[in-house]
Amino acid sequence: MKNQKNKKESDALETNQPIDELPNTYHIPVLLKEVIHGLNIQPDGVYVDCTFGGGGHSKGILRQLSAKGKLVAFDQDDDARKNLLDDERVIFVPQNFRHLQRFLRLHNITAIDGVMADLGVSSHQFDEGGRGFSIRYNAELDMRMDQRQSLTAFDVVSTYTETQLHKLFEQYGEVTNSKTLAKKIVAVRNTLSLKTIDDFKNAVREIVKGNPNKYFAQVFQALRIEVNDELGALKEMLTQIPSLLKPGGRVAIITFHSLEDRLVKNFFRRGSFDEQPDQNPFINTEPVNELNAVTKKPVVPSEMEMKQNTRSRSAKLRIAEKKMMV
Ligand SMILES: C[S@@+](CC[C@H](N)C(=O)[O-])C[C@H]1O[C@@H](n2cnc3c(N)ncnc32)[C@H](O)[C@@H]1O
């Protein structure tokens, strides 16, 4: 079951096509109406879009804001700048959202009315062959969302130990033969080049299981999550949200695979990332949860949205609200 969920994301990413009748070819916003409705926007409020991308969700938020409202938009990819909006209410922060609080403070913002994130890569990043995110192109094995960072996917496959590689392919890609793959990479990397996507695919070709496109999509998903420390950044960002939100303020997060969704679900429900609360009956070790989950079950796209935008197929939206009093 878990395997199927992660595979769905890889498939959706690999088959994503821009849709002609929809305006934005950089990225089509997913669950747009649901996010805007879920944020319960206060017209004069201060909002944060942690993942600006093509600006689809940001535009939706701005439409609900008055001239007094403010939107802070983060994106660690310099390419997102080309979508910047000519709007005085917008502050663009070209940084990783794991530094949310720090950069808000820099702009003298200590309390916000709402925050959202639409996780993962944009269609643009995926469709730019040279960025190395997609198995459809040959390019350097890169996969950095933030090109100022030094670690690339090539560094991961050429320097990580066999155990580290095994763990990341298993946990982040649910690759069926992750142990064999890790072993193969370590065995060939001193004699064969792994510099490009084609080099890498050729080097491990003989141990590929099942449909090669699906197999490599899972392998690439795992590498991408590692290179960008996607789960680490998500955890850090979520942890900062309760103290930033004003009472009654909302947080909306869209995830694309079960690893992310589990973190968001647990954090919204219990204020912690752990699956099970501690069972000591004498000491209450549960963290104080400052949030109330508004969505008990994740909101998923309609049939129509999934048909129009295949990338939306594995999207899950969860919303929480800061309690009035803790
Ligand atoms: C799925 S796209 C967002 C698309 C956007 N909602 C829209 O409607 O166009 C994700 C964007 O978030 C950015 N991103 C992902 N993780 C990030 C992080 N940790 N910090 C900052 N930006 C991040 C990516 O560079 C990408 O542009």
The ligand as an SDF file (V2000), in Angstrom:
LIG
                    3D

 27 29  0  0  0  0  0  0  0  0999 V2000
    5.2980   22.6180   -6.3400 C   0  0  0  0  0  0  0  0  0  0  0  0
    6.1950   24.0540   -6.6110 S   0  0  0  0  0  0  0  0  0  0  0  0
    5.1180   25.3230   -6.0620 C   0  0  0  0  0  0  0  0  0  0  0  0
    4.2300   25.8400   -7.1300 C   0  0  0  0  0  0  0  0  0  0  0  0
    3.3920   27.0360   -6.7350 C   0  0  0  0  0  0  0  0  0  0  0  0
    2.5100   26.7510   -5.6320 N   0  0  0  0  0  0  0  0  0  0  0  0
    2.5990   27.5300   -7.9110 C   0  0  0  0  0  0  0  0  0  0  0  0
    1.3700   27.6050   -7.8270 O   0  0  0  0  0  0  0  0  0  0  0  0
    3.1970   27.8410   -8.9410 O   0  0  0  0  0  0  0  0  0  0  0  0
    7.3590   24.0270   -5.3430 C   0  0  0  0  0  0  0  0  0  0  0  0
    8.3050   25.2230   -5.3270 C   0  0  0  0  0  0  0  0  0  0  0  0
    8.8240   25.3070   -4.0050 O   0  0  0  0  0  0  0  0  0  0  0  0
   10.2020   25.4780   -4.0330 C   0  0  0  0  0  0  0  0  0  0  0  0
   10.7200   24.8010   -2.8510 N   0  0  0  0  0  0  0  0  0  0  0  0
   10.6730   23.4760   -2.5500 C   0  0  0  0  0  0  0  0  0  0  0  0
   11.2280   23.2390   -1.3700 N   0  0  0  0  0  0  0  0  0  0  0  0
   11.6290   24.4380   -0.8780 C   0  0  0  0  0  0  0  0  0  0  0  0
   12.2770   24.8600    0.3170 C   0  0  0  0  0  0  0  0  0  0  0  0
   12.6550   23.9850    1.2470 N   0  0  0  0  0  0  0  0  0  0  0  0
   12.5040   26.1700    0.4950 N   0  0  0  0  0  0  0  0  0  0  0  0
   12.1380   27.0810   -0.4450 C   0  0  0  0  0  0  0  0  0  0  0  0
   11.5520   26.7560   -1.6180 N   0  0  0  0  0  0  0  0  0  0  0  0
   11.2850   25.4430   -1.8270 C   0  0  0  0  0  0  0  0  0  0  0  0
   10.6710   24.8470   -5.3240 C   0  0  0  0  0  0  0  0  0  0  0  0
   11.8560   25.4660   -5.7680 O   0  0  0  0  0  0  0  0  0  0  0  0
    9.4810   25.0920   -6.2480 C   0  0  0  0  0  0  0  0  0  0  0  0
    9.6420   26.2560   -6.9870 O   0  0  0  0  0  0  0  0  0  0  0  0
  1  2  1  0
  2  3  1  0
  2 10  1  0
  3  4  1  0
  4  5  1  0
  5  6  1  0
  5  7  1  0
  7  8  2  0
  7  9  1  0
 10 11  1  0
 11 12  1  0
 11 26  1  0
 12 13  1  0
 13 14  1  0
 13 24  1  0
 14 15  1  0
 14 23  1  0
 15 16  2  0
 16 17  1  0
 17 18  1  0
 17 23  2  0
 18 19  1  0
 18 20  2  0
 20 21  1  0
 21 22  2  0
 22 23  1  0
 24 25  1  0
 24 26  1  0
 26 27  1  0
M  CHG  2   2   1   9  -1
M  END
$$$$
